[in-house]
Amino acid sequence: MMALFVAVTGAIVVGLAYLSKRSFHKTMEEQRAEESAFREKLANFGRKK
């Protein structure tokens, strides 16, 4: 019974860690896209003057 509890708890922890990692990578991907768009906008602003 204890082994089953440990196995289920371990599976839950690993599952949550995976979801957290996936969410972090998605957030970083969005942040990189925003940063590159901002840098492009900034570069274009410098050219117009």
N, CA, C, O and CB atoms as a CASP TS submission, in Angstrom:
PFRMAT TS
TARGET T0000
AUTHOR 0000-0000-0000
METHOD Language model
MODEL 1
PARENT N/A
ATOM      1  N   MET     1       0.821  -1.191   0.000  1.00  0.00           N
ATOM      2  CA  MET     1       0.000   0.000   0.000  1.00  0.00           C
ATOM      3  C   MET     1       0.873   1.266   0.000  1.00  0.00           C
ATOM      4  O   MET     1       0.597   2.228  -0.716  1.00  0.00           O
ATOM      5  CB  MET     1      -0.939  -0.008   1.212  1.00  0.00           C
ATOM      6  N   MET     2       1.909   1.238   0.804  1.00  0.00           N
ATOM      7  CA  MET     2       2.812   2.390   0.872  1.00  0.00           C
ATOM      8  C   MET     2       3.530   2.592  -0.461  1.00  0.00           C
ATOM      9  O   MET     2       3.731   3.726  -0.897  1.00  0.00           O
ATOM     10  CB  MET     2       3.839   2.206   2.008  1.00  0.00           C
ATOM     11  N   ALA     3       3.917   1.493  -1.103  1.00  0.00           N
ATOM     12  CA  ALA     3       4.599   1.592  -2.396  1.00  0.00           C
ATOM     13  C   ALA     3       3.681   2.214  -3.441  1.00  0.00           C
ATOM     14  O   ALA     3       4.131   3.002  -4.273  1.00  0.00           O
ATOM     15  CB  ALA     3       5.076   0.204  -2.865  1.00  0.00           C
ATOM     16  N   LEU     4       2.412   1.870  -3.405  1.00  0.00           N
ATOM     17  CA  LEU     4       1.442   2.449  -4.335  1.00  0.00           C
ATOM     18  C   LEU     4       1.317   3.954  -4.095  1.00  0.00           C
ATOM     19  O   LEU     4       1.275   4.737  -5.044  1.00  0.00           O
ATOM     20  CB  LEU     4       0.062   1.760  -4.184  1.00  0.00           C
ATOM     21  N   PHE     5       1.257   4.348  -2.841  1.00  0.00           N
ATOM     22  CA  PHE     5       1.182   5.767  -2.493  1.00  0.00           C
ATOM     23  C   PHE     5       2.404   6.523  -3.009  1.00  0.00           C
ATOM     24  O   PHE     5       2.267   7.605  -3.582  1.00  0.00           O
ATOM     25  CB  PHE     5       1.060   5.939  -0.972  1.00  0.00           C
ATOM     26  N   VAL     6       3.584   5.968  -2.813  1.00  0.00           N
ATOM     27  CA  VAL     6       4.823   6.604  -3.270  1.00  0.00           C
ATOM     28  C   VAL     6       4.837   6.693  -4.792  1.00  0.00           C
ATOM     29  O   VAL     6       5.251   7.711  -5.348  1.00  0.00           O
ATOM     30  CB  VAL     6       6.061   5.822  -2.765  1.00  0.00           C
ATOM     31  N   ALA     7       4.389   5.639  -5.472  1.00  0.00           N
ATOM     32  CA  ALA     7       4.374   5.638  -6.937  1.00  0.00           C
ATOM     33  C   ALA     7       3.411   6.694  -7.473  1.00  0.00           C
ATOM     34  O   ALA     7       3.747   7.423  -8.407  1.00  0.00           O
ATOM     35  CB  ALA     7       3.985   4.249  -7.469  1.00  0.00           C
ATOM     36  N   VAL     8       2.227   6.780  -6.893  1.00  0.00           N
ATOM     37  CA  VAL     8       1.239   7.772  -7.340  1.00  0.00           C
ATOM     38  C   VAL     8       1.736   9.187  -7.052  1.00  0.00           C
ATOM     39  O   VAL     8       1.611  10.068  -7.903  1.00  0.00           O
ATOM     40  CB  VAL     8      -0.126   7.534  -6.648  1.00  0.00           C
ATOM     41  N   THR     9       2.287   9.412  -5.886  1.00  0.00           N
ATOM     42  CA  THR     9       2.822  10.727  -5.537  1.00  0.00           C
ATOM     43  C   THR     9       3.964  11.114  -6.472  1.00  0.00           C
ATOM     44  O   THR     9       4.043  12.260  -6.916  1.00  0.00           O
ATOM     45  CB  THR     9       3.302  10.742  -4.079  1.00  0.00           C
ATOM     46  N   GLY    10       4.839  10.175  -6.768  1.00  0.00           N
ATOM     47  CA  GLY    10       5.946  10.437  -7.696  1.00  0.00           C
ATOM     48  C   GLY    10       5.443  10.780  -9.081  1.00  0.00           C
ATOM     49  O   GLY    10       5.971  11.684  -9.730  1.00  0.00           O
ATOM     50  N   ALA    11       4.422  10.065  -9.543  1.00  0.00           N
ATOM     51  CA  ALA    11       3.856  10.343 -10.868  1.00  0.00           C
ATOM     52  C   ALA    11       3.242  11.740 -10.910  1.00  0.00           C
ATOM     53  O   ALA    11       3.376  12.449 -11.907  1.00  0.00           O
ATOM     54  CB  ALA    11       2.796   9.287 -11.236  1.00  0.00           C
ATOM     55  N   ILE    12       2.581  12.129  -9.850  1.00  0.00           N
ATOM     56  CA  ILE    12       1.984  13.469  -9.795  1.00  0.00           C
ATOM     57  C   ILE    12       3.070  14.542  -9.809  1.00  0.00           C
ATOM     58  O   ILE    12       2.945  15.537 -10.522  1.00  0.00           O
ATOM     59  CB  ILE    12       1.103  13.621  -8.534  1.00  0.00           C
ATOM     60  N   VAL    13       4.117  14.352  -9.040  1.00  0.00           N
ATOM     61  CA  VAL    13       5.209  15.330  -8.984  1.00  0.00           C
ATOM     62  C   VAL    13       5.893  15.457 -10.342  1.00  0.00           C
ATOM     63  O   VAL    13       6.164  16.566 -10.801  1.00  0.00           O
ATOM     64  CB  VAL    13       6.236  14.930  -7.909  1.00  0.00           C
ATOM     65  N   VAL    14       6.171  14.329 -10.983  1.00  0.00           N
ATOM     66  CA  VAL    14       6.819  14.357 -12.300  1.00  0.00           C
ATOM     67  C   VAL    14       5.904  15.021 -13.325  1.00  0.00           C
ATOM     68  O   VAL    14       6.370  15.804 -14.153  1.00  0.00           O
ATOM     69  CB  VAL    14       7.188  12.925 -12.759  1.00  0.00           C
ATOM     70  N   GLY    15       4.625  14.720 -13.277  1.00  0.00           N
ATOM     71  CA  GLY    15       3.663  15.340 -14.199  1.00  0.00           C
ATOM     72  C   GLY    15       3.602  16.844 -14.020  1.00  0.00           C
ATOM     73  O   GLY    15       3.596  17.587 -15.001  1.00  0.00           O
ATOM     74  N   LEU    16       3.556  17.298 -12.786  1.00  0.00           N
ATOM     75  CA  LEU    16       3.521  18.741 -12.532  1.00  0.00           C
ATOM     76  C   LEU    16       4.817  19.421 -12.958  1.00  0.00           C
ATOM     77  O   LEU    16       4.787  20.540 -13.471  1.00  0.00           O
ATOM     78  CB  LEU    16       3.258  19.010 -11.053  1.00  0.00           C
ATOM     79  N   ALA    17       5.937  18.771 -12.755  1.00  0.00           N
ATOM     80  CA  ALA    17       7.221  19.335 -13.181  1.00  0.00           C
ATOM     81  C   ALA    17       7.268  19.470 -14.699  1.00  0.00           C
ATOM     82  O   ALA    17       7.768  20.464 -15.225  1.00  0.00           O
ATOM     83  CB  ALA    17       8.390  18.458 -12.687  1.00  0.00           C
ATOM     84  N   TYR    18       6.746  18.466 -15.399  1.00  0.00           N
ATOM     85  CA  TYR    18       6.717  18.513 -16.865  1.00  0.00           C
ATOM     86  C   TYR    18       5.844  19.668 -17.340  1.00  0.00           C
ATOM     87  O   TYR    18       6.241  20.423 -18.228  1.00  0.00           O
ATOM     88  CB  TYR    18       6.198  17.179 -17.444  1.00  0.00           C
ATOM     89  N   LEU    19       4.658  19.808 -16.753  1.00  0.00           N
ATOM     90  CA  LEU    19       3.760  20.893 -17.155  1.00  0.00           C
ATOM     91  C   LEU    19       4.367  22.259 -16.853  1.00  0.00           C
ATOM     92  O   LEU    19       4.217  23.193 -17.642  1.00  0.00           O
ATOM     93  CB  LEU    19       2.410  20.756 -16.447  1.00  0.00           C
ATOM     94  N   SER    20       5.044  22.379 -15.731  1.00  0.00           N
ATOM     95  CA  SER    20       5.686  23.636 -15.371  1.00  0.00           C
ATOM     96  C   SER    20       6.797  23.982 -16.360  1.00  0.00           C
ATOM     97  O   SER    20       6.922  25.132 -16.780  1.00  0.00           O
ATOM     98  CB  SER    20       6.247  23.561 -13.947  1.00  0.00           C
ATOM     99  N   LYS    21       7.601  22.990 -16.731  1.00  0.00           N
ATOM    100  CA  LYS    21       8.690  23.204 -17.678  1.00  0.00           C
ATOM    101  C   LYS    21       8.143  23.611 -19.038  1.00  0.00           C
ATOM    102  O   LYS    21       8.677  24.514 -19.682  1.00  0.00           O
ATOM    103  CB  LYS    21       9.550  21.941 -17.807  1.00  0.00           C
ATOM    104  N   ARG    22       7.073  22.941 -19.478  1.00  0.00           N
ATOM    105  CA  ARG    22       6.475  23.252 -20.774  1.00  0.00           C
ATOM    106  C   ARG    22       5.925  24.673 -20.771  1.00  0.00           C
ATOM    107  O   ARG    22       6.090  25.406 -21.745  1.00  0.00           O
ATOM    108  CB  ARG    22       5.358  22.245 -21.117  1.00  0.00           C
ATOM    109  N   SER    23       5.279  25.059 -19.690  1.00  0.00           N
ATOM    110  CA  SER    23       4.729  26.403 -19.566  1.00  0.00           C
ATOM    111  C   SER    23       5.853  27.441 -19.588  1.00  0.00           C
ATOM    112  O   SER    23       5.714  28.490 -20.218  1.00  0.00           O
ATOM    113  CB  SER    23       3.902  26.532 -18.272  1.00  0.00           C
ATOM    114  N   PHE    24       6.966  27.153 -18.903  1.00  0.00           N
ATOM    115  CA  PHE    24       8.102  28.067 -18.870  1.00  0.00           C
ATOM    116  C   PHE    24       8.681  28.262 -20.268  1.00  0.00           C
ATOM    117  O   PHE    24       8.991  29.387 -20.660  1.00  0.00           O
ATOM    118  CB  PHE    24       9.184  27.543 -17.917  1.00  0.00           C
ATOM    119  N   HIS    25       8.827  27.169 -21.024  1.00  0.00           N
ATOM    120  CA  HIS    25       9.380  27.277 -22.371  1.00  0.00           C
ATOM    121  C   HIS    25       8.450  28.069 -23.284  1.00  0.00           C
ATOM    122  O   HIS    25       8.914  28.845 -24.120  1.00  0.00           O
ATOM    123  CB  HIS    25       9.633  25.885 -22.956  1.00  0.00           C
ATOM    124  N   LYS    26       7.156  27.880 -23.131  1.00  0.00           N
ATOM    125  CA  LYS    26       6.197  28.630 -23.938  1.00  0.00           C
ATOM    126  C   LYS    26       6.284  30.118 -23.613  1.00  0.00           C
ATOM    127  O   LYS    26       6.253  30.954 -24.516  1.00  0.00           O
ATOM    128  CB  LYS    26       4.762  28.111 -23.702  1.00  0.00           C
ATOM    129  N   THR    27       6.393  30.450 -22.338  1.00  0.00           N
ATOM    130  CA  THR    27       6.510  31.843 -21.920  1.00  0.00           C
ATOM    131  C   THR    27       7.797  32.463 -22.462  1.00  0.00           C
ATOM    132  O   THR    27       7.786  33.598 -22.939  1.00  0.00           O
ATOM    133  CB  THR    27       6.472  31.950 -20.388  1.00  0.00           C
ATOM    134  N   MET    28       8.895  31.728 -22.392  1.00  0.00           N
ATOM    135  CA  MET    28      10.166  32.247 -22.897  1.00  0.00           C
ATOM    136  C   MET    28      10.115  32.451 -24.406  1.00  0.00           C
ATOM    137  O   MET    28      10.679  33.417 -24.919  1.00  0.00           O
ATOM    138  CB  MET    28      11.313  31.299 -22.534  1.00  0.00           C
ATOM    139  N   GLU    29       9.446  31.552 -25.121  1.00  0.00           N
ATOM    140  CA  GLU    29       9.305  31.682 -26.568  1.00  0.00           C
ATOM    141  C   GLU    29       8.546  32.964 -26.910  1.00  0.00           C
ATOM    142  O   GLU    29       8.943  33.706 -27.808  1.00  0.00           O
ATOM    143  CB  GLU    29       8.581  30.450 -27.158  1.00  0.00           C
ATOM    144  N   GLU    30       7.453  33.219 -26.189  1.00  0.00           N
ATOM    145  CA  GLU    30       6.677  34.438 -26.413  1.00  0.00           C
ATOM    146  C   GLU    30       7.506  35.674 -26.084  1.00  0.00           C
ATOM    147  O   GLU    30       7.443  36.673 -26.801  1.00  0.00           O
ATOM    148  CB  GLU    30       5.394  34.421 -25.570  1.00  0.00           C
ATOM    149  N   GLN    31       8.274  35.612 -25.016  1.00  0.00           N
ATOM    150  CA  GLN    31       9.095  36.754 -24.615  1.00  0.00           C
ATOM    151  C   GLN    31      10.175  37.035 -25.662  1.00  0.00           C
ATOM    152  O   GLN    31      10.452  38.196 -25.963  1.00  0.00           O
ATOM    153  CB  GLN    31       9.740  36.498 -23.238  1.00  0.00           C
ATOM    154  N   ARG    32      10.784  35.991 -26.216  1.00  0.00           N
ATOM    155  CA  ARG    32      11.793  36.189 -27.266  1.00  0.00           C
ATOM    156  C   ARG    32      11.171  36.828 -28.500  1.00  0.00           C
ATOM    157  O   ARG    32      11.778  37.699 -29.122  1.00  0.00           O
ATOM    158  CB  ARG    32      12.455  34.850 -27.642  1.00  0.00           C
ATOM    159  N   ALA    33       9.958  36.399 -28.859  1.00  0.00           N
ATOM    160  CA  ALA    33       9.281  36.976 -30.021  1.00  0.00           C
ATOM    161  C   ALA    33       8.988  38.456 -29.792  1.00  0.00           C
ATOM    162  O   ALA    33       9.192  39.276 -30.687  1.00  0.00           O
ATOM    163  CB  ALA    33       7.976  36.214 -30.319  1.00  0.00           C
ATOM    164  N   GLU    34       8.512  38.797 -28.603  1.00  0.00           N
ATOM    165  CA  GLU    34       8.246  40.203 -28.283  1.00  0.00           C
ATOM    166  C   GLU    34       9.532  41.019 -28.302  1.00  0.00           C
ATOM    167  O   GLU    34       9.547  42.148 -28.793  1.00  0.00           O
ATOM    168  CB  GLU    34       7.567  40.323 -26.911  1.00  0.00           C
ATOM    169  N   GLU    35      10.603  40.455 -27.772  1.00  0.00           N
ATOM    170  CA  GLU    35      11.876  41.166 -27.726  1.00  0.00           C
ATOM    171  C   GLU    35      12.416  41.410 -29.132  1.00  0.00           C
ATOM    172  O   GLU    35      12.908  42.501 -29.419  1.00  0.00           O
ATOM    173  CB  GLU    35      12.897  40.380 -26.897  1.00  0.00           C
ATOM    174  N   SER    36      12.332  40.420 -30.007  1.00  0.00           N
ATOM    175  CA  SER    36      12.834  40.606 -31.368  1.00  0.00           C
ATOM    176  C   SER    36      11.982  41.622 -32.121  1.00  0.00           C
ATOM    177  O   SER    36      12.516  42.407 -32.905  1.00  0.00           O
ATOM    178  CB  SER    36      12.855  39.267 -32.124  1.00  0.00           C
ATOM    179  N   ALA    37      10.668  41.621 -31.899  1.00  0.00           N
ATOM    180  CA  ALA    37       9.804  42.617 -32.540  1.00  0.00           C
ATOM    181  C   ALA    37      10.154  44.017 -32.043  1.00  0.00           C
ATOM    182  O   ALA    37      10.182  44.966 -32.826  1.00  0.00           O
ATOM    183  CB  ALA    37       8.313  42.305 -32.264  1.00  0.00           C
ATOM    184  N   PHE    38      10.419  44.145 -30.752  1.00  0.00           N
ATOM    185  CA  PHE    38      10.790  45.444 -30.191  1.00  0.00           C
ATOM    186  C   PHE    38      12.123  45.922 -30.764  1.00  0.00           C
ATOM    187  O   PHE    38      12.268  47.092 -31.121  1.00  0.00           O
ATOM    188  CB  PHE    38      10.871  45.364 -28.657  1.00  0.00           C
ATOM    189  N   ARG    39      13.094  45.012 -30.850  1.00  0.00           N
ATOM    190  CA  ARG    39      14.400  45.403 -31.398  1.00  0.00           C
ATOM    191  C   ARG    39      14.282  45.825 -32.859  1.00  0.00           C
ATOM    192  O   ARG    39      14.940  46.768 -33.296  1.00  0.00           O
ATOM    193  CB  ARG    39      15.405  44.248 -31.267  1.00  0.00           C
ATOM    194  N   GLU    40      13.438  45.119 -33.607  1.00  0.00           N
ATOM    195  CA  GLU    40      13.230  45.476 -35.013  1.00  0.00           C
ATOM    196  C   GLU    40      12.573  46.849 -35.115  1.00  0.00           C
ATOM    197  O   GLU    40      12.952  47.668 -35.952  1.00  0.00           O
ATOM    198  CB  GLU    40      12.363  44.410 -35.727  1.00  0.00           C
ATOM    199  N   LYS    41      11.595  47.090 -34.264  1.00  0.00           N
ATOM    200  CA  LYS    41      10.917  48.384 -34.252  1.00  0.00           C
ATOM    201  C   LYS    41      11.898  49.489 -33.868  1.00  0.00           C
ATOM    202  O   LYS    41      11.870  50.576 -34.446  1.00  0.00           O
ATOM    203  CB  LYS    41       9.719  48.364 -33.276  1.00  0.00           C
ATOM    204  N   LEU    42      12.754  49.216 -32.904  1.00  0.00           N
ATOM    205  CA  LEU    42      13.749  50.187 -32.461  1.00  0.00           C
ATOM    206  C   LEU    42      14.755  50.474 -33.575  1.00  0.00           C
ATOM    207  O   LEU    42      15.148  51.624 -33.773  1.00  0.00           O
ATOM    208  CB  LEU    42      14.474  49.677 -31.204  1.00  0.00           C
ATOM    209  N   ALA    43      15.171  49.444 -34.298  1.00  0.00           N
ATOM    210  CA  ALA    43      16.115  49.628 -35.401  1.00  0.00           C
ATOM    211  C   ALA    43      15.475  50.451 -36.515  1.00  0.00           C
ATOM    212  O   ALA    43      16.125  51.316 -37.101  1.00  0.00           O
ATOM    213  CB  ALA    43      16.587  48.263 -35.947  1.00  0.00           C
ATOM    214  N   ASN    44      14.222  50.187 -36.803  1.00  0.00           N
ATOM    215  CA  ASN    44      13.526  50.955 -37.837  1.00  0.00           C
ATOM    216  C   ASN    44      13.332  52.400 -37.406  1.00  0.00           C
ATOM    217  O   ASN    44      13.385  53.300 -38.244  1.00  0.00           O
ATOM    218  CB  ASN    44      12.173  50.318 -38.158  1.00  0.00           C
ATOM    219  N   PHE    45      13.112  52.639 -36.133  1.00  0.00           N
ATOM    220  CA  PHE    45      12.950  53.994 -35.627  1.00  0.00           C
ATOM    221  C   PHE    45      14.246  54.780 -35.810  1.00  0.00           C
ATOM    222  O   PHE    45      14.215  55.957 -36.169  1.00  0.00           O
ATOM    223  CB  PHE    45      12.535  53.973 -34.143  1.00  0.00           C
ATOM    224  N   GLY    46      15.371  54.136 -35.566  1.00  0.00           N
ATOM    225  CA  GLY    46      16.661  54.796 -35.729  1.00  0.00           C
ATOM    226  C   GLY    46      16.951  55.140 -37.176  1.00  0.00           C
ATOM    227  O   GLY    46      17.613  56.141 -37.450  1.00  0.00           O
ATOM    228  N   ARG    47      16.477  54.342 -38.096  1.00  0.00           N
ATOM    229  CA  ARG    47      16.715  54.588 -39.524  1.00  0.00           C
ATOM    230  C   ARG    47      15.896  55.755 -40.048  1.00  0.00           C
ATOM    231  O   ARG    47      16.332  56.459 -40.958  1.00  0.00           O
ATOM    232  CB  ARG    47      16.396  53.342 -40.331  1.00  0.00           C
ATOM    233  N   LYS    48      14.717  55.966 -39.485  1.00  0.00           N
ATOM    234  CA  LYS    48      13.830  57.010 -39.999  1.00  0.00           C
ATOM    235  C   LYS    48      14.364  58.406 -39.721  1.00  0.00           C
ATOM    236  O   LYS    48      14.077  59.337 -40.473  1.00  0.00           O
ATOM    237  CB  LYS    48      12.450  56.865 -39.397  1.00  0.00           C
ATOM    238  N   LYS    49      15.130  58.564 -38.662  1.00  0.00           N
ATOM    239  CA  LYS    49      15.633  59.902 -38.319  1.00  0.00           C
ATOM    240  C   LYS    49      16.800  60.304 -39.171  1.00  0.00           C
ATOM    241  O   LYS    49      17.336  61.400 -39.007  1.00  0.00           O
ATOM    242  CB  LYS    49      16.034  59.961 -36.871  1.00  0.00           C
TER
END
